């Protein structure tokens, strides 16, 4: 039973995860958020009825600690709180590029460490999160991390060596869709639609396509072919994308995201 969860970092993702725990974990845990900005701490306490504490006090007695800080801040945070994290507890890090070994070296023996990469659709309980247990993580610790992260979406367990790929595919993935939406809206406006109409059409086209992709059981390739009649309008669009190297550009962009994640971890 998870009685106390410390969330270190009260930004958007920290708030999102805390909200998921409060709504779906039973019995309702005591969620403590460490947030240094006074106005933000006050907002979190008011919106979610959570305890606000400094990082060191937050982790004392916590069954689970969630590290929601920037990669460059991780070493300093662990130096501050590592000694207070109790053996037998679980630590989940969502910092891009930070390996479990980096965290394990700064914590007492017997702490389960899990690395996770959720994405921003966690805000609407539609995250895709890749999780990997550290070398000393128990099966029970990994299972607990999965169950907690499932409060905000789908969770996929995989080897840590693939976490940089997870970052490139799903961690950064929503931004690729948003980028496509921007381009489609701009094109609609350039061809005569008003901005509000173009935005409404594009948002719902993407939502509908994603829902169909998820529910139909068919592959993206099959669905694309089904809507691409020979010599039709969609065929003209796809042919132009292929000629402009859109597919290759996407692969290159995702490779760049993976490589940047490796750089962050020193790999």
N, C-alpha and C positions, 0 to 999 in steps of 0.2 A: 504494500500500500504506500503510495506516494503522498506524504503529508505536507512537505514543505518544498517548494520549488523557488530557487533564486534565479532571477533573470538579470544578468549583468549587462545593462544597456537598454535604455528606454526609448530608442528610436522607433521607426515604423515597424521593423521586423520584430524587435523586442516586444512592442505592444501587441503585435499581431499574434505572436506565439503565446504570450500571457493570456490574451483573450481566449484563444483556443483551449488552453488548459482549464481556464475558469468555466468555460461553457460545456466542456465535454468530459473532463476527467471526473470520475466519481469514486469515492466521495470527494467533494470539492476541496482541492488542496489550498494551503496557505501560500499564496504567491507573493513573493517579495521582489520588488524591482529596485535595482540600484541605478539611479539617474542623478547626475551632478547638476544639471540645470534646474534651478529652483522652480521656474515657471512651468517647465515640462513635468517635473516631479509632481507638482500640485495638480496639473491637468490629468495625469495618469491616476493619481489617487482618487480624484473626483469622478472620472469616467468609469473606473473599473473596481473601485472599492478594494484597492490593494495596499499593502504596506510599502512604504518607501524607506530605504535605508542606504547607508554607504555600503560599498562592495564587501568590505570585510564583515560587517554585521550581517549582511544578506546571506552569506554562505555558511555562517555558523549554524550547525544543526540541520542544514539542507540535505534532503534526500537526493535532489537533483539540482545541478547548477547548469544554466544555459549561458554560454559565452557569446554575446552578441555585440562584439566590438570590432573595430577596424583591424586588419592584420598587423599594421604597424604598432598598434596599442596592446597587442596580446602579451608580449613579454613583460611589460610593466605591470599589467593587470595580474598576471600569474605570480609575479614576484610579490605583489601586495597581498593576494588572497590564498595562494597555493597552500601554505601551511595550515590554513584553517579549514580546508576541505577535508572531510572525514573519509577514511578508508571504508569501503563498502558502499559509497555513494556513486552517483553517475554524473559525469561531466560531458555535456554536448557542446561542441564548438561549431558555429556556422561561419567562421571567418575563412574567406577564400584563401587557398594556398597554404594554410597552416596545417602541417602534418600532425597526426596523433602523437608521434614520437616527441615532437617539440613540446607538446602539452604534458605528456607523461613524465618527462624528465623534470618537470617543475611541480609535480604533485606527489603526495605521499604514495607509497606502495599500497596497492589494493583498491585504487580508485578506477572504476570503469570509465574509459574515454571513448567517445564516439565523435566522428567528424561527419557533419551534415551540410548539405547545400540545398536549402529551400529556395524557391523563387517567389517573386512578388504576388502572383495570384493567391498566395496564402492569405492575402487580405480578404478574399471572398471564398475561403475554404477550398480553393482549387489548386493548391501548390503541387508541384512535383518536387520531391525531395530525395536526393541520393544520400544514403547513409553507409558508413563504414566503421566497423569497430576497430579499436587499436589492438596492438599485439597481445595485450593482457586483458582485453575486455571479455567479460564472461558472456555466455549466450543470454543469460537473464538480463544483463545490462543492455545488450543490443536490442533485445525484445522490448524492454521498457522504453528505450529511445524511439523505436519504431512506433509504439503505441501512442506516445506523446505527440510525435510529429504528425501522426495520422489525424490529429484533431484539426489540422489545417489543409489536408489534402492527401494525395497518394504518396506512398513511401516505397522506394526501391533500394534494397540492400545489395551492395556490390563491393568488390575489392577496392581498397583505398587507392591502388595504382590507377584506377579509372576516375578518380574524383576530379581531375583536371578536365577530363572529357565531359563529365557531368556538368561542370561549370560552363563549358562551351555550349552544350546542347540545351539543357533546361535552365541552368542558373541565369545565363544571359539571354536565353531564348525568347522570353517575352519582349525584350527590346527589339528583336528582329521583327516580330509581328507588329509592334507599334510603328516601327520604321516603314514597313509595308503599308500600314494604314495611313500614315502621313502622306506617302507617295500617291496612294489611290485617291485620297481626299483632294490633294493638290491637283491631280489630273482631272478629277470631276469638276472642280472649280474652273480650271483652265478651259474645259469644254462646255461651260455654260451653266453649271449648277450653282446655286448659292451655297455658301459654306455650310450652313446648318443642314441643308438637305444632303449634301455630299457626305458630311460626317455621319448622319443618321444611316444612310444607305451602306456606307462602308462598315460601320460598327456592326450592324446586323448581318451583313454579308459574311463577315469573319466569324461572328458568333454562330450563325447557321451552318457555315462550312465546318467549323470545329465540332459542333454537335453531331452533324452527319458523319464526320470522320470517326468520332468516338462510338456512335451507336450502330452504325451500319454493319460493322464487322468486315468491311472491305478495306483494302489498302489505299493509301493516298494515290498510288499510281493508277489503280483501277478507277477510282472516283474521278480522277482528272481525265482519264481516257473517255469515261462515260459522258462527260460534259463537253468533250472536244470533238465536235462533228467535223468530218473532212471538209476542208475549204470553207469552214464557217468562221464566225467572228472570234471564238475562243482560240481556234487553231491559228488565226492570224496573230493574236496576242502571244501565244506560247512560242510560236516560231520566232517572233521578234525578240522575246526574252532569251531564247536559245542563241540567236545570232549575236546578241549583246553580251553573252557570257554570264547571264544572271546566276545560273547553277554553279558555275565555277567560282563566281564571286562569293556566293554563300559559303561554299566549302572553304575557301581561303579565309573568309571572315571568322568562321568558327574555329579554324586551325589557329588563327591569331589569338582568339580568346583562350584556347587551351594552352598555348605557349605562354601567354601572359600569366596564367594561373601557375604554371610551372616556375616562372621567374619569381613570383611572389613567395613560393615555397622553397626557393633556392635549388630547385631540381633541374 
